[in-house]
Amino acid sequence: MLILKDSQSGPSGGTMDHRLLEIIACPVCNGKLWYNQEQQELICKLDNLAFPLRDGIPVLLENEARALTSDESKS
């Protein structure tokens, strides 16, 4: 089980270890994931998907991801 800790604190007290971002990938395309601290999500810019963090644990299931809005995917 991967639990995020050690770097940036999120608003819900969850944190993100940047070392984890170096080893995990999008389950859909194997692309890089970006951490959105405000939303507590991992973002795949290639697939325009946001994967939630629940209690500091990334939920990397395609059916749990939400589609990014057009405004979100531009940034």
Distance bins in CASP14 RR format, pairs under 12 A and 6 or more apart:
PFRMAT RR
TARGET T0000
AUTHOR 0000-0000-0000
RMODE 2
METHOD distances of the structure
MODEL  1
1 54 0 0 0 0 0 1 0 0 0 0 0
1 55 0 0 0 0 0 1 0 0 0 0 0
1 56 0 0 0 0 0 1 0 0 0 0 0
1 57 1 0 0 1 0 0 0 0 0 0 0
1 58 0 0 0 0 0 1 0 0 0 0 0
1 59 0 0 0 0 0 1 0 0 0 0 0
2 16 0 0 0 0 0 1 0 0 0 0 0
2 17 0 0 0 0 1 0 0 0 0 0 0
2 19 0 0 0 0 0 1 0 0 0 0 0
2 20 1 0 0 1 0 0 0 0 0 0 0
2 21 0 0 0 0 0 1 0 0 0 0 0
2 23 0 0 0 0 1 0 0 0 0 0 0
2 24 1 0 0 1 0 0 0 0 0 0 0
2 42 0 0 0 0 0 1 0 0 0 0 0
2 53 0 0 0 0 0 1 0 0 0 0 0
2 54 0 0 0 0 0 1 0 0 0 0 0
2 55 0 0 0 0 0 1 0 0 0 0 0
2 56 0 0 0 0 1 0 0 0 0 0 0
2 57 1 0 0 1 0 0 0 0 0 0 0
2 58 1 0 0 1 0 0 0 0 0 0 0
2 59 0 0 0 0 0 1 0 0 0 0 0
2 60 0 0 0 0 1 0 0 0 0 0 0
3 14 0 0 0 0 1 0 0 0 0 0 0
3 15 0 0 0 0 1 0 0 0 0 0 0
3 16 0 0 0 0 0 1 0 0 0 0 0
3 17 0 0 0 0 1 0 0 0 0 0 0
3 20 0 0 0 0 1 0 0 0 0 0 0
3 53 0 0 0 0 1 0 0 0 0 0 0
3 54 0 0 0 0 0 1 0 0 0 0 0
3 55 1 0 0 1 0 0 0 0 0 0 0
3 56 1 0 1 0 0 0 0 0 0 0 0
3 57 1 0 1 0 0 0 0 0 0 0 0
3 58 0 0 0 0 1 0 0 0 0 0 0
4 10 0 0 0 0 1 0 0 0 0 0 0
4 12 0 0 0 0 0 1 0 0 0 0 0
4 13 0 0 0 0 0 1 0 0 0 0 0
4 14 1 0 0 1 0 0 0 0 0 0 0
4 15 1 0 1 0 0 0 0 0 0 0 0
4 16 1 0 1 0 0 0 0 0 0 0 0
4 17 1 0 1 0 0 0 0 0 0 0 0
4 18 0 0 0 0 1 0 0 0 0 0 0
4 19 0 0 0 0 0 1 0 0 0 0 0
4 20 1 0 0 1 0 0 0 0 0 0 0
4 21 0 0 0 0 1 0 0 0 0 0 0
4 24 0 0 0 0 0 1 0 0 0 0 0
4 33 0 0 0 0 0 1 0 0 0 0 0
4 35 0 0 0 0 1 0 0 0 0 0 0
4 37 0 0 0 0 0 1 0 0 0 0 0
4 40 0 0 0 0 1 0 0 0 0 0 0
4 41 0 0 0 0 0 1 0 0 0 0 0
4 42 0 0 0 0 1 0 0 0 0 0 0
4 52 0 0 0 0 0 1 0 0 0 0 0
4 53 1 0 0 1 0 0 0 0 0 0 0
4 54 0 0 0 0 0 1 0 0 0 0 0
4 55 0 0 0 0 1 0 0 0 0 0 0
4 56 1 0 1 0 0 0 0 0 0 0 0
4 57 1 0 0 1 0 0 0 0 0 0 0
4 58 1 0 0 1 0 0 0 0 0 0 0
4 59 0 0 0 0 0 1 0 0 0 0 0
5 13 0 0 0 0 0 1 0 0 0 0 0
5 14 1 0 0 1 0 0 0 0 0 0 0
5 15 1 0 1 0 0 0 0 0 0 0 0
5 16 0 0 0 0 1 0 0 0 0 0 0
5 17 1 0 1 0 0 0 0 0 0 0 0
5 18 0 0 0 0 0 1 0 0 0 0 0
5 19 0 0 0 0 0 1 0 0 0 0 0
5 20 0 0 0 0 1 0 0 0 0 0 0
5 53 0 0 0 0 0 1 0 0 0 0 0
5 55 0 0 0 0 0 1 0 0 0 0 0
5 56 1 0 0 1 0 0 0 0 0 0 0
5 57 0 0 0 0 0 1 0 0 0 0 0
6 14 0 0 0 0 0 1 0 0 0 0 0
6 15 1 0 0 1 0 0 0 0 0 0 0
6 16 0 0 0 0 1 0 0 0 0 0 0
6 17 1 0 1 0 0 0 0 0 0 0 0
6 18 0 0 0 0 1 0 0 0 0 0 0
6 19 1 0 0 1 0 0 0 0 0 0 0
6 20 0 0 0 0 1 0 0 0 0 0 0
6 21 0 0 0 0 0 1 0 0 0 0 0
6 56 0 0 0 0 0 1 0 0 0 0 0
7 14 0 0 0 0 0 1 0 0 0 0 0
7 15 1 0 0 1 0 0 0 0 0 0 0
7 16 1 0 1 0 0 0 0 0 0 0 0
7 17 1 0 1 0 0 0 0 0 0 0 0
7 18 1 0 1 0 0 0 0 0 0 0 0
7 19 0 0 0 0 1 0 0 0 0 0 0
7 20 0 0 0 0 1 0 0 0 0 0 0
7 21 0 0 0 0 1 0 0 0 0 0 0
7 22 0 0 0 0 0 1 0 0 0 0 0
7 35 0 0 0 0 1 0 0 0 0 0 0
7 37 0 0 0 0 1 0 0 0 0 0 0
8 14 0 0 0 0 1 0 0 0 0 0 0
8 15 1 0 0 1 0 0 0 0 0 0 0
8 16 1 0 1 0 0 0 0 0 0 0 0
8 17 0 0 0 0 1 0 0 0 0 0 0
8 18 1 0 0 1 0 0 0 0 0 0 0
8 20 0 0 0 0 0 1 0 0 0 0 0
8 21 0 0 0 0 0 1 0 0 0 0 0
8 35 1 0 0 1 0 0 0 0 0 0 0
8 36 0 0 0 0 0 1 0 0 0 0 0
8 37 1 0 1 0 0 0 0 0 0 0 0
8 38 0 0 0 0 0 1 0 0 0 0 0
8 40 0 0 0 0 0 1 0 0 0 0 0
8 53 0 0 0 0 0 1 0 0 0 0 0
8 56 0 0 0 0 0 1 0 0 0 0 0
9 15 1 0 1 0 0 0 0 0 0 0 0
9 16 0 0 0 0 1 0 0 0 0 0 0
9 17 0 0 0 0 0 1 0 0 0 0 0
9 35 0 0 0 0 0 1 0 0 0 0 0
9 37 0 0 0 0 1 0 0 0 0 0 0
9 38 0 0 0 0 0 1 0 0 0 0 0
9 40 0 0 0 0 0 1 0 0 0 0 0
9 56 0 0 0 0 0 1 0 0 0 0 0
10 16 1 0 0 1 0 0 0 0 0 0 0
10 35 0 0 0 0 1 0 0 0 0 0 0
10 36 0 0 0 0 1 0 0 0 0 0 0
10 37 1 0 1 0 0 0 0 0 0 0 0
10 38 0 0 0 0 1 0 0 0 0 0 0
10 39 0 0 0 0 1 0 0 0 0 0 0
10 40 1 0 0 1 0 0 0 0 0 0 0
10 41 0 0 0 0 0 1 0 0 0 0 0
10 53 0 0 0 0 1 0 0 0 0 0 0
10 56 0 0 0 0 1 0 0 0 0 0 0
11 36 0 0 0 0 0 1 0 0 0 0 0
11 37 1 0 0 1 0 0 0 0 0 0 0
11 38 1 0 0 1 0 0 0 0 0 0 0
11 39 0 0 0 0 1 0 0 0 0 0 0
11 40 1 0 0 1 0 0 0 0 0 0 0
11 41 0 0 0 0 0 1 0 0 0 0 0
11 53 0 0 0 0 0 1 0 0 0 0 0
12 37 0 0 0 0 0 1 0 0 0 0 0
12 38 0 0 0 0 0 1 0 0 0 0 0
12 39 0 0 0 0 0 1 0 0 0 0 0
12 40 1 0 0 1 0 0 0 0 0 0 0
12 41 0 0 0 0 0 1 0 0 0 0 0
12 52 0 0 0 0 0 1 0 0 0 0 0
12 53 0 0 0 0 1 0 0 0 0 0 0
12 54 0 0 0 0 1 0 0 0 0 0 0
12 55 0 0 0 0 1 0 0 0 0 0 0
12 56 0 0 0 0 1 0 0 0 0 0 0
13 37 0 0 0 0 0 1 0 0 0 0 0
13 40 0 0 0 0 1 0 0 0 0 0 0
13 53 0 0 0 0 0 1 0 0 0 0 0
13 55 0 0 0 0 1 0 0 0 0 0 0
13 56 0 0 0 0 1 0 0 0 0 0 0
14 35 0 0 0 0 0 1 0 0 0 0 0
14 37 0 0 0 0 1 0 0 0 0 0 0
14 40 1 0 0 1 0 0 0 0 0 0 0
14 53 1 0 0 1 0 0 0 0 0 0 0
14 54 0 0 0 0 0 1 0 0 0 0 0
14 55 1 0 0 1 0 0 0 0 0 0 0
14 56 1 0 1 0 0 0 0 0 0 0 0
14 57 0 0 0 0 1 0 0 0 0 0 0
14 58 0 0 0 0 0 1 0 0 0 0 0
15 35 0 0 0 0 0 1 0 0 0 0 0
15 37 0 0 0 0 1 0 0 0 0 0 0
15 40 0 0 0 0 0 1 0 0 0 0 0
15 53 0 0 0 0 1 0 0 0 0 0 0
15 55 0 0 0 0 0 1 0 0 0 0 0
15 56 1 0 0 1 0 0 0 0 0 0 0
15 57 0 0 0 0 0 1 0 0 0 0 0
16 22 0 0 0 0 0 1 0 0 0 0 0
16 24 0 0 0 0 0 1 0 0 0 0 0
16 33 0 0 0 0 0 1 0 0 0 0 0
16 34 0 0 0 0 0 1 0 0 0 0 0
16 35 1 0 1 0 0 0 0 0 0 0 0
16 36 0 0 0 0 1 0 0 0 0 0 0
16 37 1 0 0 1 0 0 0 0 0 0 0
16 38 0 0 0 0 0 1 0 0 0 0 0
16 39 0 0 0 0 0 1 0 0 0 0 0
16 40 0 0 0 0 1 0 0 0 0 0 0
16 41 0 0 0 0 0 1 0 0 0 0 0
16 42 0 0 0 0 1 0 0 0 0 0 0
16 43 0 0 0 0 0 1 0 0 0 0 0
16 53 1 0 0 1 0 0 0 0 0 0 0
16 56 0 0 0 0 1 0 0 0 0 0 0
16 57 0 0 0 0 0 1 0 0 0 0 0
16 58 0 0 0 0 1 0 0 0 0 0 0
17 23 0 0 0 0 0 1 0 0 0 0 0
17 24 0 0 0 0 0 1 0 0 0 0 0
17 35 0 0 0 0 1 0 0 0 0 0 0
17 53 0 0 0 0 0 1 0 0 0 0 0
17 56 0 0 0 0 1 0 0 0 0 0 0
17 57 0 0 0 0 0 1 0 0 0 0 0
17 58 0 0 0 0 0 1 0 0 0 0 0
18 24 0 0 0 0 0 1 0 0 0 0 0
18 33 0 0 0 0 0 1 0 0 0 0 0
18 34 0 0 0 0 0 1 0 0 0 0 0
18 35 1 0 0 1 0 0 0 0 0 0 0
18 37 0 0 0 0 0 1 0 0 0 0 0
19 35 0 0 0 0 0 1 0 0 0 0 0
20 33 0 0 0 0 1 0 0 0 0 0 0
20 35 0 0 0 0 1 0 0 0 0 0 0
20 42 0 0 0 0 1 0 0 0 0 0 0
20 53 0 0 0 0 0 1 0 0 0 0 0
20 56 0 0 0 0 0 1 0 0 0 0 0
20 57 0 0 0 0 0 1 0 0 0 0 0
20 58 1 0 0 1 0 0 0 0 0 0 0
20 60 0 0 0 0 0 1 0 0 0 0 0
21 31 0 0 0 0 0 1 0 0 0 0 0
21 32 1 0 0 1 0 0 0 0 0 0 0
21 33 1 0 0 1 0 0 0 0 0 0 0
21 34 1 0 0 1 0 0 0 0 0 0 0
21 35 1 0 0 1 0 0 0 0 0 0 0
21 36 0 0 0 0 0 1 0 0 0 0 0
21 42 1 0 0 1 0 0 0 0 0 0 0
21 43 0 0 0 0 0 1 0 0 0 0 0
21 44 0 0 0 0 0 1 0 0 0 0 0
21 58 0 0 0 0 1 0 0 0 0 0 0
22 32 0 0 0 0 1 0 0 0 0 0 0
22 33 0 0 0 0 0 1 0 0 0 0 0
22 35 0 0 0 0 0 1 0 0 0 0 0
23 32 0 0 0 0 0 1 0 0 0 0 0
23 33 0 0 0 0 0 1 0 0 0 0 0
23 58 0 0 0 0 0 1 0 0 0 0 0
24 30 0 0 0 0 0 1 0 0 0 0 0
24 31 0 0 0 0 1 0 0 0 0 0 0
24 32 0 0 0 0 1 0 0 0 0 0 0
24 33 1 0 0 1 0 0 0 0 0 0 0
24 34 0 0 0 0 0 1 0 0 0 0 0
24 35 0 0 0 0 0 1 0 0 0 0 0
24 42 1 0 0 1 0 0 0 0 0 0 0
24 44 0 0 0 0 0 1 0 0 0 0 0
24 51 0 0 0 0 1 0 0 0 0 0 0
24 53 0 0 0 0 0 1 0 0 0 0 0
24 57 0 0 0 0 0 1 0 0 0 0 0
24 58 1 0 0 1 0 0 0 0 0 0 0
24 59 0 0 0 0 0 1 0 0 0 0 0
24 60 1 0 0 1 0 0 0 0 0 0 0
25 31 1 0 1 0 0 0 0 0 0 0 0
25 32 1 0 0 1 0 0 0 0 0 0 0
25 33 1 0 0 1 0 0 0 0 0 0 0
25 34 0 0 0 0 0 1 0 0 0 0 0
25 42 0 0 0 0 1 0 0 0 0 0 0
25 44 0 0 0 0 1 0 0 0 0 0 0
25 46 0 0 0 0 0 1 0 0 0 0 0
25 47 0 0 0 0 0 1 0 0 0 0 0
25 51 0 0 0 0 0 1 0 0 0 0 0
25 58 0 0 0 0 0 1 0 0 0 0 0
25 60 0 0 0 0 1 0 0 0 0 0 0
26 32 1 0 0 1 0 0 0 0 0 0 0
26 33 1 0 1 0 0 0 0 0 0 0 0
26 34 0 0 0 0 0 1 0 0 0 0 0
26 42 0 0 0 0 1 0 0 0 0 0 0
26 43 0 0 0 0 1 0 0 0 0 0 0
26 44 1 1 0 0 0 0 0 0 0 0 0
26 45 0 0 0 0 1 0 0 0 0 0 0
26 46 1 0 0 1 0 0 0 0 0 0 0
26 47 1 0 0 1 0 0 0 0 0 0 0
26 48 0 0 0 0 0 1 0 0 0 0 0
26 49 1 0 0 1 0 0 0 0 0 0 0
26 50 0 0 0 0 0 1 0 0 0 0 0
26 51 1 0 0 1 0 0 0 0 0 0 0
26 58 0 0 0 0 0 1 0 0 0 0 0
26 60 1 0 0 1 0 0 0 0 0 0 0
26 61 0 0 0 0 0 1 0 0 0 0 0
26 62 0 0 0 0 1 0 0 0 0 0 0
26 65 0 0 0 0 1 0 0 0 0 0 0
27 33 0 0 0 0 1 0 0 0 0 0 0
27 42 0 0 0 0 0 1 0 0 0 0 0
27 44 0 0 0 0 1 0 0 0 0 0 0
27 47 0 0 0 0 1 0 0 0 0 0 0
27 49 0 0 0 0 1 0 0 0 0 0 0
27 51 0 0 0 0 1 0 0 0 0 0 0
27 58 0 0 0 0 1 0 0 0 0 0 0
27 59 0 0 0 0 0 1 0 0 0 0 0
27 60 1 0 1 0 0 0 0 0 0 0 0
27 61 1 0 0 1 0 0 0 0 0 0 0
27 62 1 0 0 1 0 0 0 0 0 0 0
27 63 0 0 0 0 0 1 0 0 0 0 0
27 64 0 0 0 0 1 0 0 0 0 0 0
27 65 0 0 0 0 1 0 0 0 0 0 0
28 42 0 0 0 0 0 1 0 0 0 0 0
28 44 1 0 0 1 0 0 0 0 0 0 0
28 45 0 0 0 0 0 1 0 0 0 0 0
28 46 0 0 0 0 1 0 0 0 0 0 0
28 47 1 0 1 0 0 0 0 0 0 0 0
28 48 0 0 0 0 0 1 0 0 0 0 0
28 49 1 0 0 1 0 0 0 0 0 0 0
28 51 0 0 0 0 1 0 0 0 0 0 0
28 60 0 0 0 0 1 0 0 0 0 0 0
28 61 0 0 0 0 0 1 0 0 0 0 0
28 62 1 0 1 0 0 0 0 0 0 0 0
28 63 0 0 0 0 0 1 0 0 0 0 0
28 64 0 0 0 0 0 1 0 0 0 0 0
28 65 0 0 0 0 1 0 0 0 0 0 0
28 67 0 0 0 0 0 1 0 0 0 0 0
29 44 1 0 0 1 0 0 0 0 0 0 0
29 45 0 0 0 0 0 1 0 0 0 0 0
29 46 1 0 1 0 0 0 0 0 0 0 0
29 47 1 0 1 0 0 0 0 0 0 0 0
29 48 0 0 0 0 0 1 0 0 0 0 0
29 49 0 0 0 0 1 0 0 0 0 0 0
29 60 0 0 0 0 0 1 0 0 0 0 0
29 62 0 0 0 0 0 1 0 0 0 0 0
29 65 0 0 0 0 0 1 0 0 0 0 0
30 44 0 0 0 0 1 0 0 0 0 0 0
30 46 0 0 0 0 1 0 0 0 0 0 0
30 47 0 0 0 0 0 1 0 0 0 0 0
30 60 0 0 0 0 0 1 0 0 0 0 0
31 42 0 0 0 0 0 1 0 0 0 0 0
31 43 0 0 0 0 0 1 0 0 0 0 0
31 44 1 0 0 1 0 0 0 0 0 0 0
31 45 0 0 0 0 1 0 0 0 0 0 0
31 46 1 0 1 0 0 0 0 0 0 0 0
31 47 0 0 0 0 1 0 0 0 0 0 0
31 49 0 0 0 0 0 1 0 0 0 0 0
31 51 0 0 0 0 0 1 0 0 0 0 0
31 60 0 0 0 0 0 1 0 0 0 0 0
32 42 0 0 0 0 1 0 0 0 0 0 0
32 43 0 0 0 0 1 0 0 0 0 0 0
32 44 1 0 0 1 0 0 0 0 0 0 0
32 45 1 0 0 1 0 0 0 0 0 0 0
32 46 0 0 0 0 1 0 0 0 0 0 0
32 47 0 0 0 0 0 1 0 0 0 0 0
33 41 0 0 0 0 1 0 0 0 0 0 0
33 42 1 0 1 0 0 0 0 0 0 0 0
33 43 1 0 0 1 0 0 0 0 0 0 0
33 44 1 0 1 0 0 0 0 0 0 0 0
33 45 0 0 0 0 1 0 0 0 0 0 0
33 46 0 0 0 0 1 0 0 0 0 0 0
33 47 0 0 0 0 0 1 0 0 0 0 0
33 49 0 0 0 0 1 0 0 0 0 0 0
33 50 0 0 0 0 1 0 0 0 0 0 0
33 51 1 0 0 1 0 0 0 0 0 0 0
33 53 0 0 0 0 0 1 0 0 0 0 0
33 58 0 0 0 0 1 0 0 0 0 0 0
33 60 0 0 0 0 1 0 0 0 0 0 0
33 65 0 0 0 0 0 1 0 0 0 0 0
34 41 0 0 0 0 1 0 0 0 0 0 0
34 42 1 0 0 1 0 0 0 0 0 0 0
34 43 1 0 1 0 0 0 0 0 0 0 0
34 44 1 0 0 1 0 0 0 0 0 0 0
34 45 1 0 0 1 0 0 0 0 0 0 0
34 46 0 0 0 0 0 1 0 0 0 0 0
34 47 0 0 0 0 0 1 0 0 0 0 0
34 48 0 0 0 0 0 1 0 0 0 0 0
34 49 0 0 0 0 0 1 0 0 0 0 0
34 50 0 0 0 0 1 0 0 0 0 0 0
34 51 0 0 0 0 0 1 0 0 0 0 0
34 68 0 0 0 0 0 1 0 0 0 0 0
34 72 0 0 0 0 0 1 0 0 0 0 0
34 73 0 0 0 0 0 1 0 0 0 0 0
34 75 0 0 0 0 0 1 0 0 0 0 0
35 41 1 0 0 1 0 0 0 0 0 0 0
35 42 1 0 0 1 0 0 0 0 0 0 0
35 43 1 0 0 1 0 0 0 0 0 0 0
35 44 0 0 0 0 0 1 0 0 0 0 0
35 50 0 0 0 0 0 1 0 0 0 0 0
35 51 0 0 0 0 0 1 0 0 0 0 0
35 53 0 0 0 0 1 0 0 0 0 0 0
35 56 0 0 0 0 0 1 0 0 0 0 0
35 58 0 0 0 0 1 0 0 0 0 0 0
36 42 1 0 0 1 0 0 0 0 0 0 0
36 43 1 0 1 0 0 0 0 0 0 0 0
36 44 0 0 0 0 0 1 0 0 0 0 0
36 45 0 0 0 0 0 1 0 0 0 0 0
36 49 0 0 0 0 0 1 0 0 0 0 0
36 50 1 0 0 1 0 0 0 0 0 0 0
36 51 0 0 0 0 1 0 0 0 0 0 0
36 52 0 0 0 0 0 1 0 0 0 0 0
36 53 0 0 0 0 1 0 0 0 0 0 0
36 58 0 0 0 0 0 1 0 0 0 0 0
36 66 0 0 0 0 0 1 0 0 0 0 0
36 68 0 0 0 0 1 0 0 0 0 0 0
36 72 0 0 0 0 1 0 0 0 0 0 0
36 75 0 0 0 0 1 0 0 0 0 0 0
37 43 0 0 0 0 0 1 0 0 0 0 0
37 53 0 0 0 0 1 0 0 0 0 0 0
37 56 0 0 0 0 0 1 0 0 0 0 0
38 50 0 0 0 0 0 1 0 0 0 0 0
38 53 0 0 0 0 0 1 0 0 0 0 0
38 72 0 0 0 0 0 1 0 0 0 0 0
38 75 0 0 0 0 0 1 0 0 0 0 0
39 50 1 0 0 1 0 0 0 0 0 0 0
39 51 0 0 0 0 0 1 0 0 0 0 0
39 52 0 0 0 0 1 0 0 0 0 0 0
39 53 0 0 0 0 1 0 0 0 0 0 0
39 66 0 0 0 0 1 0 0 0 0 0 0
39 68 0 0 0 0 0 1 0 0 0 0 0
39 69 0 0 0 0 0 1 0 0 0 0 0
39 72 0 0 0 0 1 0 0 0 0 0 0
40 50 0 0 0 0 1 0 0 0 0 0 0
40 51 0 0 0 0 0 1 0 0 0 0 0
40 52 1 0 0 1 0 0 0 0 0 0 0
40 53 1 0 1 0 0 0 0 0 0 0 0
40 54 0 0 0 0 1 0 0 0 0 0 0
40 55 0 0 0 0 0 1 0 0 0 0 0
40 56 1 0 0 1 0 0 0 0 0 0 0
40 57 0 0 0 0 0 1 0 0 0 0 0
40 58 0 0 0 0 1 0 0 0 0 0 0
40 59 0 0 0 0 0 1 0 0 0 0 0
41 49 0 0 0 0 1 0 0 0 0 0 0
41 50 1 0 1 0 0 0 0 0 0 0 0
41 51 1 0 0 1 0 0 0 0 0 0 0
41 52 1 0 1 0 0 0 0 0 0 0 0
41 53 1 0 0 1 0 0 0 0 0 0 0
41 54 0 0 0 0 0 1 0 0 0 0 0
41 56 0 0 0 0 0 1 0 0 0 0 0
41 58 0 0 0 0 1 0 0 0 0 0 0
41 59 0 0 0 0 1 0 0 0 0 0 0
41 60 0 0 0 0 0 1 0 0 0 0 0
41 64 0 0 0 0 0 1 0 0 0 0 0
41 65 0 0 0 0 1 0 0 0 0 0 0
41 66 1 0 0 1 0 0 0 0 0 0 0
41 67 0 0 0 0 0 1 0 0 0 0 0
41 68 0 0 0 0 1 0 0 0 0 0 0
41 72 0 0 0 0 1 0 0 0 0 0 0
42 49 0 0 0 0 1 0 0 0 0 0 0
42 50 1 0 0 1 0 0 0 0 0 0 0
42 51 1 0 1 0 0 0 0 0 0 0 0
42 52 0 0 0 0 1 0 0 0 0 0 0
42 53 1 0 0 1 0 0 0 0 0 0 0
42 54 0 0 0 0 0 1 0 0 0 0 0
42 56 0 0 0 0 0 1 0 0 0 0 0
42 57 0 0 0 0 0 1 0 0 0 0 0
42 58 1 0 1 0 0 0 0 0 0 0 0
42 59 0 0 0 0 1 0 0 0 0 0 0
42 60 1 0 0 1 0 0 0 0 0 0 0
42 61 0 0 0 0 0 1 0 0 0 0 0
42 64 0 0 0 0 0 1 0 0 0 0 0
42 65 0 0 0 0 1 0 0 0 0 0 0
42 66 0 0 0 0 0 1 0 0 0 0 0
42 68 0 0 0 0 0 1 0 0 0 0 0
43 49 1 0 0 1 0 0 0 0 0 0 0
43 50 1 0 1 0 0 0 0 0 0 0 0
43 51 1 0 0 1 0 0 0 0 0 0 0
43 52 0 0 0 0 0 1 0 0 0 0 0
43 53 0 0 0 0 0 1 0 0 0 0 0
43 58 0 0 0 0 0 1 0 0 0 0 0
43 65 0 0 0 0 1 0 0 0 0 0 0
43 66 0 0 0 0 0 1 0 0 0 0 0
43 67 0 0 0 0 0 1 0 0 0 0 0
43 68 1 0 0 1 0 0 0 0 0 0 0
43 69 0 0 0 0 0 1 0 0 0 0 0
43 72 0 0 0 0 1 0 0 0 0 0 0
43 73 0 0 0 0 1 0 0 0 0 0 0
43 75 0 0 0 0 1 0 0 0 0 0 0
44 50 1 0 0 1 0 0 0 0 0 0 0
44 51 1 0 0 1 0 0 0 0 0 0 0
44 58 0 0 0 0 0 1 0 0 0 0 0
44 60 0 0 0 0 1 0 0 0 0 0 0
44 62 0 0 0 0 0 1 0 0 0 0 0
44 65 1 0 0 1 0 0 0 0 0 0 0
44 66 0 0 0 0 0 1 0 0 0 0 0
44 67 0 0 0 0 0 1 0 0 0 0 0
44 68 0 0 0 0 1 0 0 0 0 0 0
44 72 0 0 0 0 0 1 0 0 0 0 0
44 73 0 0 0 0 0 1 0 0 0 0 0
45 68 0 0 0 0 1 0 0 0 0 0 0
45 72 0 0 0 0 1 0 0 0 0 0 0
45 73 1 0 0 1 0 0 0 0 0 0 0
45 74 0 0 0 0 0 1 0 0 0 0 0
45 75 0 0 0 0 1 0 0 0 0 0 0
46 68 0 0 0 0 0 1 0 0 0 0 0
46 73 0 0 0 0 0 1 0 0 0 0 0
47 60 0 0 0 0 0 1 0 0 0 0 0
47 62 0 0 0 0 1 0 0 0 0 0 0
47 65 0 0 0 0 1 0 0 0 0 0 0
47 66 0 0 0 0 0 1 0 0 0 0 0
47 67 0 0 0 0 1 0 0 0 0 0 0
47 68 0 0 0 0 1 0 0 0 0 0 0
47 73 0 0 0 0 1 0 0 0 0 0 0
48 65 0 0 0 0 1 0 0 0 0 0 0
48 66 0 0 0 0 1 0 0 0 0 0 0
48 67 1 0 0 1 0 0 0 0 0 0 0
48 68 1 0 1 0 0 0 0 0 0 0 0
48 69 0 0 0 0 1 0 0 0 0 0 0
48 70 0 0 0 0 1 0 0 0 0 0 0
48 71 0 0 0 0 0 1 0 0 0 0 0
48 72 1 0 0 1 0 0 0 0 0 0 0
48 73 1 0 1 0 0 0 0 0 0 0 0
48 74 0 0 0 0 0 1 0 0 0 0 0
48 75 0 0 0 0 0 1 0 0 0 0 0
49 59 0 0 0 0 0 1 0 0 0 0 0
49 60 0 0 0 0 0 1 0 0 0 0 0
49 61 0 0 0 0 0 1 0 0 0 0 0
49 62 1 0 0 1 0 0 0 0 0 0 0
49 63 0 0 0 0 0 1 0 0 0 0 0
49 64 0 0 0 0 1 0 0 0 0 0 0
49 65 1 0 1 0 0 0 0 0 0 0 0
49 66 1 0 0 1 0 0 0 0 0 0 0
49 67 1 0 0 1 0 0 0 0 0 0 0
49 68 1 0 0 1 0 0 0 0 0 0 0
49 69 0 0 0 0 0 1 0 0 0 0 0
49 72 0 0 0 0 0 1 0 0 0 0 0
49 73 0 0 0 0 1 0 0 0 0 0 0
50 58 0 0 0 0 0 1 0 0 0 0 0
50 59 0 0 0 0 0 1 0 0 0 0 0
50 60 0 0 0 0 0 1 0 0 0 0 0
50 62 0 0 0 0 0 1 0 0 0 0 0
50 64 0 0 0 0 1 0 0 0 0 0 0
50 65 1 0 0 1 0 0 0 0 0 0 0
50 66 1 0 1 0 0 0 0 0 0 0 0
50 67 1 0 0 1 0 0 0 0 0 0 0
50 68 1 0 1 0 0 0 0 0 0 0 0
50 69 0 0 0 0 1 0 0 0 0 0 0
50 72 1 0 0 1 0 0 0 0 0 0 0
50 73 0 0 0 0 1 0 0 0 0 0 0
51 57 0 0 0 0 0 1 0 0 0 0 0
51 58 1 0 0 1 0 0 0 0 0 0 0
51 59 1 0 1 0 0 0 0 0 0 0 0
51 60 1 0 1 0 0 0 0 0 0 0 0
51 61 1 0 0 1 0 0 0 0 0 0 0
51 62 0 0 0 0 1 0 0 0 0 0 0
51 63 0 0 0 0 0 1 0 0 0 0 0
51 64 1 0 0 1 0 0 0 0 0 0 0
51 65 1 0 1 0 0 0 0 0 0 0 0
51 66 0 0 0 0 1 0 0 0 0 0 0
51 67 0 0 0 0 0 1 0 0 0 0 0
51 68 0 0 0 0 0 1 0 0 0 0 0
52 58 1 0 0 1 0 0 0 0 0 0 0
52 59 1 0 1 0 0 0 0 0 0 0 0
52 60 0 0 0 0 1 0 0 0 0 0 0
52 61 0 0 0 0 1 0 0 0 0 0 0
52 63 0 0 0 0 0 1 0 0 0 0 0
52 64 1 0 0 1 0 0 0 0 0 0 0
52 65 1 0 0 1 0 0 0 0 0 0 0
52 66 1 0 0 1 0 0 0 0 0 0 0
53 59 1 0 0 1 0 0 0 0 0 0 0
53 60 0 0 0 0 0 1 0 0 0 0 0
53 64 0 0 0 0 0 1 0 0 0 0 0
53 65 0 0 0 0 0 1 0 0 0 0 0
54 60 0 0 0 0 0 1 0 0 0 0 0
54 61 0 0 0 0 0 1 0 0 0 0 0
54 64 0 0 0 0 1 0 0 0 0 0 0
57 64 0 0 0 0 0 1 0 0 0 0 0
58 64 0 0 0 0 1 0 0 0 0 0 0
58 65 0 0 0 0 0 1 0 0 0 0 0
59 65 0 0 0 0 1 0 0 0 0 0 0
59 66 0 0 0 0 0 1 0 0 0 0 0
66 72 0 0 0 0 1 0 0 0 0 0 0
66 73 0 0 0 0 0 1 0 0 0 0 0
67 73 0 0 0 0 1 0 0 0 0 0 0
68 74 0 0 0 0 1 0 0 0 0 0 0
68 75 0 0 0 0 1 0 0 0 0 0 0
69 75 0 0 0 0 0 1 0 0 0 0 0
END
